[in-house]
Amino acid sequence: MVSFGAGILFKDFLNQYKIGGFKLGFWFAQQGSIYVFVVLIFIYIRLMNKLDKKYGYAE
C-alpha cells in the first residue's frame, strides 16, 4: 500500500513537498516502503512473543 498508494495514487499531492531534495511521492515509494516493512517486522516479533508467552513457549 505504501509504494503503490504513495508512489502512484497520491503522487501528485505528495510531490508538492520535498525531503532531502527528493519529492515526497518518490521518497515514500522508495524509502518509505522499506521503513514500513521494518516496522511490520517489529510488530510481528512483538505479537509472536505475546503468543509464545500465552501458550508457554517463552524463552
ABEGO torsion letter per residue (X at the ends): XAAAAAAAAAAAAAAABBBGGBBAAAAAAAAAAAAAAAAAAAAAAAAAAAAAAAAGABX
